[in-house]
Amino acid sequence: MGLMFTRSYRASIVIALFVFAACTNNEASREGQKNKADGPPQATPSKAFTAADVAKLKWIEGTWRGMDGEKPFFERYRIEETAMVVEGLTDETVSKVESTDRFELKDGEFGKGEGEKRSAASAITADYIQFVPAVPGRGNNFRFERQADGTWNAILEWPATAEKPARQKVYKMEPWPPRNK
């Protein structure tokens, strides 16, 4: 289930998250979700966030390099009042933006996408943000966790389905260019 990041098809984590969420939307996956009544309840998006909550995410601002196995990818994050803008960059020169995604605060909900492809935050703290599918059972969870060493982890989690066990993938995001130690 590895992602491939090539120059011509490199994608940001955020785009990958939505691709993976869409991949879990087939009928068998839906049935697997319905039949997992004994599993833990899924978190739902909060509708109580404010601009002050979005401001807690200032730690994610900057340009970052992540690794998908041996393949690097590059992203830039910035907070604009009540939005988080994520730019997927083509390569280590970080000079060309390949894609742009925007998470926005609307009516107390902080998220991106529409309908079954929407993901929204269920929790925001000074150290992490947790995203869940806006429609339970229609995608994966993901969170961004700040680390003490100035890096952060993007953690993608897929629930168990009839075909697959629950799984997780972690991307360590490091400042780019590297900071002098």
Backbone as JSON Lines, residues from 0, in Angstrom:
{"i":0,"aa":"M","n":[0.83,-1.18,0.0],"ca":[0.0,0.0,0.0],"c":[0.87,1.24,0.0]}
{"i":1,"aa":"G","n":[2.12,1.11,-0.44],"ca":[3.03,2.24,-0.42],"c":[2.66,3.29,-1.43]}
{"i":2,"aa":"L","n":[2.89,4.53,-1.13],"ca":[2.67,5.62,-2.05],"c":[3.91,5.8,-2.91]}
{"i":3,"aa":"M","n":[3.75,6.17,-4.12],"ca":[4.88,6.44,-5.0],"c":[4.9,7.94,-5.28]}
{"i":4,"aa":"F","n":[5.99,8.58,-4.99],"ca":[6.14,10.01,-5.24],"c":[7.18,10.18,-6.34]}
{"i":5,"aa":"T","n":[6.75,10.51,-7.54],"ca":[7.67,10.76,-8.64],"c":[7.58,12.23,-8.98]}
{"i":6,"aa":"R","n":[8.53,12.71,-9.78],"ca":[8.5,14.12,-10.14],"c":[7.21,14.49,-10.83]}
{"i":7,"aa":"S","n":[6.75,13.66,-11.75],"ca":[5.56,14.02,-12.51],"c":[4.27,13.75,-11.76]}
{"i":8,"aa":"Y","n":[4.3,12.89,-10.75],"ca":[3.07,12.55,-10.04],"c":[3.17,12.73,-8.53]}
{"i":9,"aa":"R","n":[4.15,13.51,-8.08],"ca":[4.3,13.72,-6.64],"c":[3.03,14.34,-6.08]}
{"i":10,"aa":"A","n":[2.63,13.89,-4.91],"ca":[1.42,14.41,-4.28],"c":[1.71,14.77,-2.84]}
{"i":11,"aa":"S","n":[0.97,15.7,-2.32],"ca":[1.14,16.05,-0.91],"c":[0.47,15.02,-0.04]}
{"i":12,"aa":"I","n":[0.83,14.99,1.22],"ca":[0.19,14.07,2.17],"c":[-1.31,14.3,2.17]}
{"i":13,"aa":"V","n":[-1.69,15.53,2.16],"ca":[-3.12,15.82,2.23],"c":[-3.86,15.21,1.06]}
{"i":14,"aa":"I","n":[-3.32,15.34,-0.15],"ca":[-3.97,14.73,-1.3],"c":[-3.96,13.22,-1.14]}
{"i":15,"aa":"A","n":[-2.86,12.65,-0.68],"ca":[-2.79,11.2,-0.48],"c":[-3.83,10.74,0.51]}
{"i":16,"aa":"L","n":[-4.07,11.54,1.53],"ca":[-5.07,11.18,2.53],"c":[-6.44,11.04,1.89]}
{"i":17,"aa":"F","n":[-6.78,11.97,1.01],"ca":[-8.08,11.9,0.38],"c":[-8.17,10.78,-0.65]}
{"i":18,"aa":"V","n":[-7.06,10.48,-1.32],"ca":[-7.04,9.34,-2.23],"c":[-7.28,8.06,-1.45]}
{"i":19,"aa":"F","n":[-6.56,7.9,-0.34],"ca":[-6.76,6.71,0.47],"c":[-8.17,6.66,1.04]}
{"i":20,"aa":"A","n":[-8.69,7.81,1.43],"ca":[-10.06,7.82,1.94],"c":[-11.03,7.36,0.86]}
{"i":21,"aa":"A","n":[-10.83,7.83,-0.36],"ca":[-11.7,7.42,-1.45],"c":[-11.57,5.93,-1.73]}
{"i":22,"aa":"C","n":[-10.37,5.39,-1.58],"ca":[-10.14,3.96,-1.84],"c":[-10.87,3.08,-0.84]}
{"i":23,"aa":"T","n":[-11.22,3.6,0.3],"ca":[-11.89,2.78,1.3],"c":[-13.41,2.87,1.15]}
{"i":24,"aa":"N","n":[-13.88,3.52,0.08],"ca":[-15.31,3.75,-0.06],"c":[-16.04,2.69,-0.87]}
{"i":25,"aa":"N","n":[-15.44,1.56,-1.2],"ca":[-16.17,0.57,-1.98],"c":[-17.2,-0.13,-1.12]}
{"i":26,"aa":"E","n":[-18.13,-0.84,-1.75],"ca":[-19.23,-1.47,-1.02],"c":[-18.75,-2.45,0.03]}
{"i":27,"aa":"A","n":[-17.73,-3.25,-0.3],"ca":[-17.25,-4.23,0.67],"c":[-16.71,-3.53,1.91]}
{"i":28,"aa":"S","n":[-16.01,-2.43,1.71],"ca":[-15.49,-1.69,2.86],"c":[-16.64,-1.16,3.71]}
{"i":29,"aa":"R","n":[-17.68,-0.69,3.05],"ca":[-18.83,-0.18,3.8],"c":[-19.47,-1.3,4.6]}
{"i":30,"aa":"E","n":[-19.61,-2.46,3.99],"ca":[-20.18,-3.58,4.72],"c":[-19.29,-3.97,5.89]}
{"i":31,"aa":"G","n":[-17.97,-3.97,5.66],"ca":[-17.04,-4.29,6.75],"c":[-17.2,-3.32,7.9]}
{"i":32,"aa":"Q","n":[-17.42,-2.04,7.58],"ca":[-17.62,-1.04,8.62],"c":[-18.91,-1.33,9.39]}
{"i":33,"aa":"K","n":[-19.97,-1.63,8.66],"ca":[-21.26,-1.88,9.29],"c":[-21.21,-3.1,10.19]}
{"i":34,"aa":"N","n":[-20.45,-4.1,9.8],"ca":[-20.4,-5.34,10.56],"c":[-19.43,-5.28,11.74]}
{"i":35,"aa":"K","n":[-18.76,-4.18,11.96],"ca":[-17.81,-4.05,13.06],"c":[-18.48,-3.36,14.25]}
{"i":36,"aa":"A","n":[-19.67,-3.78,14.58],"ca":[-20.41,-3.15,15.67],"c":[-19.7,-3.25,17.0]}
{"i":37,"aa":"D","n":[-18.83,-4.26,17.15],"ca":[-18.13,-4.43,18.41],"c":[-16.9,-3.54,18.52]}
{"i":38,"aa":"G","n":[-16.52,-2.82,17.46],"ca":[-15.35,-1.95,17.48],"c":[-15.63,-0.66,18.22]}
{"i":39,"aa":"P","n":[-14.59,0.13,18.5],"ca":[-14.78,1.39,19.2],"c":[-15.56,2.38,18.34]}
{"i":40,"aa":"P","n":[-16.34,3.25,18.97],"ca":[-17.08,4.25,18.18],"c":[-16.11,5.22,17.52]}
{"i":41,"aa":"Q","n":[-16.46,5.66,16.33],"ca":[-15.61,6.6,15.62],"c":[-15.85,8.01,16.14]}
{"i":42,"aa":"A","n":[-14.76,8.78,16.26],"ca":[-14.88,10.18,16.64],"c":[-15.59,10.93,15.51]}
{"i":43,"aa":"T","n":[-16.23,12.0,15.86],"ca":[-16.9,12.83,14.86],"c":[-16.29,14.22,14.88]}
{"i":44,"aa":"P","n":[-16.42,14.94,13.77],"ca":[-15.87,16.3,13.74],"c":[-16.53,17.19,14.79]}
{"i":45,"aa":"S","n":[-15.72,18.04,15.39],"ca":[-16.24,19.03,16.33],"c":[-16.79,20.21,15.54]}
{"i":46,"aa":"K","n":[-17.83,20.81,16.06],"ca":[-18.38,22.02,15.45],"c":[-18.25,23.2,16.42]}
{"i":47,"aa":"A","n":[-17.22,23.1,17.31],"ca":[-17.05,24.12,18.34],"c":[-15.7,24.82,18.26]}
{"i":48,"aa":"F","n":[-15.0,24.7,17.13],"ca":[-13.69,25.35,17.02],"c":[-13.83,26.83,16.74]}
{"i":49,"aa":"T","n":[-12.79,27.57,17.16],"ca":[-12.75,29.02,16.97],"c":[-11.43,29.39,16.29]}
{"i":50,"aa":"A","n":[-11.28,30.66,15.96],"ca":[-10.03,31.14,15.38],"c":[-8.86,30.9,16.34]}
{"i":51,"aa":"A","n":[-9.12,30.96,17.64],"ca":[-8.06,30.7,18.63],"c":[-7.57,29.26,18.55]}
{"i":52,"aa":"D","n":[-8.45,28.33,18.24],"ca":[-8.03,26.94,18.07],"c":[-7.13,26.8,16.85]}
{"i":53,"aa":"V","n":[-7.49,27.41,15.75],"ca":[-6.67,27.35,14.54],"c":[-5.31,27.97,14.8]}
{"i":54,"aa":"A","n":[-5.26,29.04,15.57],"ca":[-3.99,29.7,15.89],"c":[-3.04,28.79,16.66]}
{"i":55,"aa":"K","n":[-3.56,27.77,17.35],"ca":[-2.71,26.82,18.07],"c":[-1.82,26.03,17.11]}
{"i":56,"aa":"L","n":[-2.14,26.05,15.84],"ca":[-1.4,25.26,14.84],"c":[-0.21,26.0,14.24]}
{"i":57,"aa":"K","n":[0.15,27.15,14.77],"ca":[1.28,27.92,14.23],"c":[2.56,27.1,14.16]}
{"i":58,"aa":"W","n":[2.7,26.08,15.02],"ca":[3.9,25.24,15.04],"c":[4.11,24.49,13.73]}
{"i":59,"aa":"I","n":[3.06,24.32,12.93],"ca":[3.2,23.54,11.7],"c":[3.66,24.4,10.52]}
{"i":60,"aa":"E","n":[3.71,25.71,10.72],"ca":[4.13,26.59,9.62],"c":[5.57,26.31,9.23]}
{"i":61,"aa":"G","n":[5.81,26.35,7.93],"ca":[7.16,26.17,7.42],"c":[7.18,25.21,6.25]}
{"i":62,"aa":"T","n":[8.38,24.93,5.78],"ca":[8.6,23.99,4.69],"c":[9.18,22.72,5.28]}
{"i":63,"aa":"W","n":[8.66,21.56,4.82],"ca":[8.97,20.28,5.43],"c":[9.32,19.24,4.38]}
{"i":64,"aa":"R","n":[10.19,18.32,4.76],"ca":[10.49,17.15,3.94],"c":[9.98,15.92,4.69]}
{"i":65,"aa":"G","n":[9.22,15.11,3.97],"ca":[8.78,13.82,4.5],"c":[9.41,12.73,3.66]}
{"i":66,"aa":"M","n":[9.43,11.54,4.2],"ca":[9.98,10.4,3.45],"c":[8.91,9.33,3.33]}
{"i":67,"aa":"D","n":[8.73,8.84,2.11],"ca":[7.87,7.69,1.87],"c":[8.82,6.57,1.46]}
{"i":68,"aa":"G","n":[9.28,5.83,2.44],"ca":[10.33,4.85,2.19],"c":[11.61,5.6,1.88]}
{"i":69,"aa":"E","n":[12.14,5.39,0.69],"ca":[13.36,6.08,0.26],"c":[13.07,7.32,-0.58]}
{"i":70,"aa":"K","n":[11.81,7.63,-0.79],"ca":[11.43,8.75,-1.66],"c":[11.0,9.96,-0.85]}
{"i":71,"aa":"P","n":[11.71,11.08,-1.0],"ca":[11.34,12.29,-0.28],"c":[10.17,13.01,-0.96]}
{"i":72,"aa":"F","n":[9.41,13.75,-0.17],"ca":[8.41,14.67,-0.71],"c":[8.47,15.94,0.14]}
{"i":73,"aa":"F","n":[8.01,17.04,-0.43],"ca":[8.18,18.35,0.19],"c":[6.85,19.09,0.23]}
{"i":74,"aa":"E","n":[6.59,19.73,1.38],"ca":[5.35,20.48,1.57],"c":[5.63,21.76,2.34]}
{"i":75,"aa":"R","n":[4.77,22.75,2.11],"ca":[4.83,24.02,2.85],"c":[3.47,24.24,3.5]}
{"i":76,"aa":"Y","n":[3.48,24.59,4.78],"ca":[2.25,24.83,5.55],"c":[2.27,26.27,6.06]}
{"i":77,"aa":"R","n":[1.11,26.91,6.02],"ca":[0.98,28.23,6.64],"c":[-0.43,28.39,7.18]}
{"i":78,"aa":"I","n":[-0.53,29.15,8.24],"ca":[-1.81,29.47,8.85],"c":[-2.19,30.87,8.42]}
{"i":79,"aa":"E","n":[-3.38,31.01,7.86],"ca":[-3.91,32.3,7.42],"c":[-5.22,32.54,8.17]}
{"i":80,"aa":"E","n":[-5.14,33.24,9.28],"ca":[-6.29,33.53,10.15],"c":[-7.03,32.26,10.53]}
{"i":81,"aa":"T","n":[-8.07,31.87,9.8],"ca":[-8.85,30.68,10.16],"c":[-8.69,29.56,9.14]}
{"i":82,"aa":"A","n":[-7.56,29.53,8.45],"ca":[-7.31,28.49,7.45],"c":[-5.88,27.96,7.58]}
{"i":83,"aa":"M","n":[-5.7,26.72,7.16],"ca":[-4.37,26.13,7.03],"c":[-4.18,25.8,5.56]}
{"i":84,"aa":"V","n":[-3.17,26.42,4.94],"ca":[-2.88,26.21,3.53],"c":[-1.71,25.24,3.43]}
{"i":85,"aa":"V","n":[-1.89,24.2,2.61],"ca":[-0.86,23.18,2.42],"c":[-0.49,23.16,0.94]}
{"i":86,"aa":"E","n":[0.79,23.43,0.67],"ca":[1.28,23.39,-0.7],"c":[2.17,22.18,-0.9]}
{"i":87,"aa":"G","n":[1.86,21.37,-1.91],"ca":[2.72,20.28,-2.31],"c":[3.76,20.84,-3.27]}
{"i":88,"aa":"L","n":[5.03,20.6,-3.0],"ca":[6.13,21.16,-3.79],"c":[6.76,20.07,-4.64]}
{"i":89,"aa":"T","n":[7.29,20.45,-5.81],"ca":[7.75,19.45,-6.77],"c":[9.03,18.74,-6.36]}
{"i":90,"aa":"D","n":[9.94,19.43,-5.67],"ca":[11.22,18.8,-5.34],"c":[11.94,19.57,-4.24]}
{"i":91,"aa":"E","n":[13.16,19.16,-3.95],"ca":[13.93,19.74,-2.83],"c":[14.28,21.21,-3.02]}
{"i":92,"aa":"T","n":[14.14,21.75,-4.24],"ca":[14.4,23.18,-4.43],"c":[13.26,24.02,-3.85]}
{"i":93,"aa":"V","n":[12.12,23.39,-3.61],"ca":[10.9,23.99,-3.07],"c":[10.51,25.29,-3.78]}
{"i":94,"aa":"S","n":[10.85,25.37,-5.06],"ca":[10.58,26.59,-5.82],"c":[9.29,26.52,-6.63]}
{"i":95,"aa":"K","n":[8.72,25.33,-6.8],"ca":[7.51,25.2,-7.62],"c":[6.42,24.47,-6.84]}
{"i":96,"aa":"V","n":[5.26,25.12,-6.77],"ca":[4.09,24.55,-6.11],"c":[3.36,23.66,-7.11]}
{"i":97,"aa":"E","n":[3.11,22.42,-6.7],"ca":[2.43,21.45,-7.56],"c":[0.94,21.35,-7.23]}
{"i":98,"aa":"S","n":[0.6,21.53,-5.96],"ca":[-0.8,21.44,-5.54],"c":[-1.0,22.31,-4.31]}
{"i":99,"aa":"T","n":[-2.24,22.74,-4.13],"ca":[-2.58,23.54,-2.95],"c":[-3.88,23.02,-2.36]}
{"i":100,"aa":"D","n":[-3.88,22.82,-1.05],"ca":[-5.08,22.42,-0.33],"c":[-5.33,23.42,0.78]}
{"i":101,"aa":"R","n":[-6.58,23.58,1.13],"ca":[-6.95,24.58,2.13],"c":[-7.96,23.99,3.11]}
{"i":102,"aa":"F","n":[-7.56,23.94,4.38],"ca":[-8.45,23.54,5.47],"c":[-9.01,24.83,6.05]}
{"i":103,"aa":"E","n":[-10.32,24.93,6.18],"ca":[-10.93,26.17,6.63],"c":[-11.89,25.96,7.8]}
{"i":104,"aa":"L","n":[-11.99,26.99,8.62],"ca":[-12.93,27.02,9.73],"c":[-14.23,27.63,9.22]}
{"i":105,"aa":"K","n":[-15.31,26.84,9.25],"ca":[-16.63,27.32,8.83],"c":[-17.66,26.8,9.82]}
{"i":106,"aa":"D","n":[-18.4,27.7,10.4],"ca":[-19.47,27.32,11.34],"c":[-18.95,26.41,12.45]}
{"i":107,"aa":"G","n":[-17.75,26.69,12.95],"ca":[-17.19,25.92,14.06],"c":[-16.49,24.63,13.67]}
{"i":108,"aa":"E","n":[-16.53,24.26,12.39],"ca":[-15.88,23.04,11.91],"c":[-14.64,23.4,11.09]}
{"i":109,"aa":"F","n":[-13.53,22.7,11.35],"ca":[-12.26,22.96,10.66],"c":[-11.94,21.75,9.79]}
{"i":110,"aa":"G","n":[-12.01,21.94,8.46],"ca":[-11.76,20.8,7.59],"c":[-11.64,21.17,6.14]}
{"i":111,"aa":"K","n":[-11.66,20.12,5.3],"ca":[-11.49,20.26,3.86],"c":[-12.29,19.19,3.14]}
{"i":112,"aa":"G","n":[-12.74,19.51,1.95],"ca":[-13.45,18.54,1.12],"c":[-14.95,18.73,1.22]}
{"i":113,"aa":"E","n":[-15.66,17.91,0.44],"ca":[-17.11,17.98,0.39],"c":[-17.71,16.59,0.55]}
{"i":114,"aa":"G","n":[-18.89,16.53,1.09],"ca":[-19.65,15.29,1.17],"c":[-18.89,14.15,1.82]}
{"i":115,"aa":"E","n":[-18.92,12.97,1.17],"ca":[-18.26,11.78,1.69],"c":[-16.74,11.89,1.69]}
{"i":116,"aa":"K","n":[-16.2,12.84,0.95],"ca":[-14.74,13.01,0.9],"c":[-14.26,14.1,1.86]}
{"i":117,"aa":"R","n":[-15.14,14.6,2.7],"ca":[-14.76,15.64,3.65],"c":[-14.12,15.03,4.89]}
{"i":118,"aa":"S","n":[-13.03,15.64,5.32],"ca":[-12.39,15.32,6.6],"c":[-12.39,16.59,7.43]}
{"i":119,"aa":"A","n":[-12.62,16.44,8.71],"ca":[-12.66,17.61,9.6],"c":[-12.05,17.24,10.94]}
{"i":120,"aa":"A","n":[-11.6,18.25,11.65],"ca":[-10.93,18.04,12.92],"c":[-11.91,17.62,14.01]}
{"i":121,"aa":"S","n":[-11.48,16.64,14.8],"ca":[-12.24,16.26,15.99],"c":[-11.57,16.83,17.24]}
{"i":122,"aa":"A","n":[-10.27,17.17,17.12],"ca":[-9.53,17.74,18.26],"c":[-8.38,18.6,17.74]}
{"i":123,"aa":"I","n":[-8.17,19.73,18.39],"ca":[-7.02,20.59,18.13],"c":[-6.44,20.98,19.48]}
{"i":124,"aa":"T","n":[-5.12,20.74,19.64],"ca":[-4.41,21.18,20.85],"c":[-3.17,21.93,20.39]}
{"i":125,"aa":"A","n":[-2.36,22.35,21.33],"ca":[-1.1,23.02,20.99],"c":[-0.09,22.05,20.39]}
{"i":126,"aa":"D","n":[-0.33,20.73,20.49],"ca":[0.63,19.74,20.01],"c":[0.13,18.8,18.92]}
{"i":127,"aa":"Y","n":[-1.15,18.82,18.62],"ca":[-1.64,17.96,17.54],"c":[-3.0,18.41,17.03]}
{"i":128,"aa":"I","n":[-3.32,17.92,15.85],"ca":[-4.65,18.06,15.29],"c":[-5.08,16.69,14.78]}
{"i":129,"aa":"Q","n":[-6.27,16.28,15.12],"ca":[-6.83,14.98,14.71],"c":[-7.94,15.24,13.71]}
{"i":130,"aa":"F","n":[-7.86,14.58,12.55],"ca":[-8.9,14.67,11.53],"c":[-9.62,13.33,11.43]}
{"i":131,"aa":"V","n":[-10.92,13.4,11.19],"ca":[-11.74,12.21,11.02],"c":[-12.65,12.44,9.81]}
{"i":132,"aa":"P","n":[-13.17,11.35,9.24],"ca":[-14.12,11.53,8.14],"c":[-15.37,12.26,8.64]}
{"i":133,"aa":"A","n":[-15.87,13.2,7.85],"ca":[-17.1,13.91,8.22],"c":[-18.28,12.96,8.2]}
{"i":134,"aa":"V","n":[-18.2,11.94,7.34],"ca":[-19.22,10.89,7.29],"c":[-18.56,9.64,7.87]}
{"i":135,"aa":"P","n":[-18.92,9.25,9.1],"ca":[-18.27,8.09,9.73],"c":[-18.28,6.86,8.82]}
{"i":136,"aa":"G","n":[-17.13,6.16,8.8],"ca":[-17.0,4.96,7.99],"c":[-16.7,5.22,6.53]}
{"i":137,"aa":"R","n":[-16.51,6.46,6.14],"ca":[-16.28,6.79,4.74],"c":[-14.86,7.26,4.45]}
{"i":138,"aa":"G","n":[-13.91,6.87,5.26],"ca":[-12.54,7.28,5.01],"c":[-11.65,6.93,6.18]}
{"i":139,"aa":"N","n":[-10.48,7.53,6.18],"ca":[-9.5,7.23,7.22],"c":[-9.33,8.42,8.16]}
{"i":140,"aa":"N","n":[-8.73,8.13,9.3],"ca":[-8.35,9.17,10.26],"c":[-6.91,9.57,9.98]}
{"i":141,"aa":"F","n":[-6.57,10.8,10.29],"ca":[-5.17,11.21,10.24],"c":[-4.94,12.32,11.24]}
{"i":142,"aa":"R","n":[-3.7,12.39,11.72],"ca":[-3.37,13.45,12.67],"c":[-1.95,13.93,12.43]}
{"i":143,"aa":"F","n":[-1.72,15.16,12.82],"ca":[-0.41,15.77,12.77],"c":[0.01,16.0,14.21]}
{"i":144,"aa":"E","n":[1.14,15.39,14.62],"ca":[1.61,15.48,16.0],"c":[2.97,16.16,16.07]}
{"i":145,"aa":"R","n":[3.03,17.23,16.82],"ca":[4.27,17.97,17.03],"c":[5.2,17.17,17.93]}
{"i":146,"aa":"Q","n":[6.5,17.14,17.57],"ca":[7.51,16.43,18.35],"c":[8.43,17.44,19.04]}
{"i":147,"aa":"A","n":[9.03,17.04,20.14],"ca":[9.88,17.93,20.93],"c":[11.14,18.37,20.18]}
{"i":148,"aa":"D","n":[11.58,17.58,19.19],"ca":[12.81,17.9,18.47],"c":[12.61,18.84,17.28]}
{"i":149,"aa":"G","n":[11.42,19.45,17.14],"ca":[11.17,20.39,16.05],"c":[10.63,19.73,14.8]}
{"i":150,"aa":"T","n":[10.39,18.43,14.82],"ca":[9.78,17.71,13.71],"c":[8.31,17.48,14.06]}
{"i":151,"aa":"W","n":[7.59,16.86,13.16],"ca":[6.23,16.42,13.47],"c":[5.93,15.17,12.66]}
{"i":152,"aa":"N","n":[4.97,14.4,13.13],"ca":[4.56,13.17,12.46],"c":[3.18,13.33,11.87]}
{"i":153,"aa":"A","n":[3.03,12.87,10.63],"ca":[1.72,12.73,10.0],"c":[1.37,11.26,10.13]}
{"i":154,"aa":"I","n":[0.29,10.96,10.82],"ca":[-0.09,9.57,11.11],"c":[-1.43,9.28,10.45]}
{"i":155,"aa":"L","n":[-1.42,8.35,9.51],"ca":[-2.63,7.94,8.8],"c":[-3.11,6.62,9.39]}
{"i":156,"aa":"E","n":[-4.4,6.52,9.65],"ca":[-4.96,5.3,10.24],"c":[-6.21,4.89,9.47]}
{"i":157,"aa":"W","n":[-6.24,3.62,9.09],"ca":[-7.39,3.05,8.4],"c":[-8.04,2.03,9.33]}
{"i":158,"aa":"P","n":[-9.35,2.07,9.46],"ca":[-10.02,1.08,10.31],"c":[-10.04,-0.29,9.63]}
{"i":159,"aa":"A","n":[-10.28,-1.3,10.41],"ca":[-10.41,-2.65,9.87],"c":[-11.65,-2.72,8.99]}
{"i":160,"aa":"T","n":[-11.53,-3.5,7.94],"ca":[-12.68,-3.78,7.07],"c":[-12.8,-5.29,6.95]}
{"i":161,"aa":"A","n":[-13.77,-5.75,6.2],"ca":[-13.94,-7.18,5.99],"c":[-12.72,-7.76,5.26]}
{"i":162,"aa":"E","n":[-12.04,-6.95,4.44],"ca":[-10.9,-7.41,3.65],"c":[-9.54,-7.18,4.29]}
{"i":163,"aa":"K","n":[-9.43,-6.18,5.15],"ca":[-8.12,-5.8,5.68],"c":[-8.19,-5.49,7.17]}
{"i":164,"aa":"P","n":[-7.1,-5.78,7.88],"ca":[-7.05,-5.39,9.29],"c":[-6.8,-3.88,9.4]}
{"i":165,"aa":"A","n":[-7.01,-3.34,10.57],"ca":[-6.68,-1.94,10.81],"c":[-5.2,-1.73,10.51]}
{"i":166,"aa":"R","n":[-4.85,-0.57,10.0],"ca":[-3.45,-0.3,9.67],"c":[-3.12,1.17,9.89]}
{"i":167,"aa":"Q","n":[-1.81,1.42,9.93],"ca":[-1.31,2.77,10.22],"c":[-0.04,3.01,9.42]}
{"i":168,"aa":"K","n":[0.15,4.25,8.99],"ca":[1.39,4.66,8.34],"c":[1.81,6.0,8.94]}
{"i":169,"aa":"V","n":[3.12,6.12,9.26],"ca":[3.63,7.34,9.89],"c":[4.68,7.97,8.97]}
{"i":170,"aa":"Y","n":[4.52,9.26,8.72],"ca":[5.51,10.04,7.98],"c":[6.14,11.03,8.95]}
{"i":171,"aa":"K","n":[7.47,10.99,9.06],"ca":[8.16,11.98,9.89],"c":[8.46,13.19,9.01]}
{"i":172,"aa":"M","n":[8.03,14.36,9.45],"ca":[8.22,15.6,8.71],"c":[9.33,16.41,9.37]}
{"i":173,"aa":"E","n":[10.36,16.71,8.58],"ca":[11.53,17.43,9.09],"c":[11.64,18.78,8.4]}
{"i":174,"aa":"P","n":[12.13,19.8,9.11],"ca":[12.28,21.12,8.5],"c":[13.14,21.05,7.24]}
{"i":175,"aa":"W","n":[12.78,21.84,6.21],"ca":[13.56,21.89,4.99],"c":[13.76,23.32,4.59]}
{"i":176,"aa":"P","n":[14.97,23.75,4.26],"ca":[16.18,22.94,4.33],"c":[16.51,22.61,5.79]}
{"i":177,"aa":"P","n":[17.36,21.6,5.98],"ca":[17.7,21.2,7.36],"c":[18.28,22.36,8.15]}
{"i":178,"aa":"R","n":[17.9,22.44,9.4],"ca":[18.42,23.5,10.28],"c":[19.79,23.08,10.78]}
{"i":179,"aa":"N","n":[20.65,24.06,10.99],"ca":[21.98,23.78,11.59],"c":[21.8,23.34,13.03]}
{"i":180,"aa":"K","n":[22.55,22.33,13.41],"ca":[22.43,21.81,14.77],"c":[23.47,22.42,15.67]}
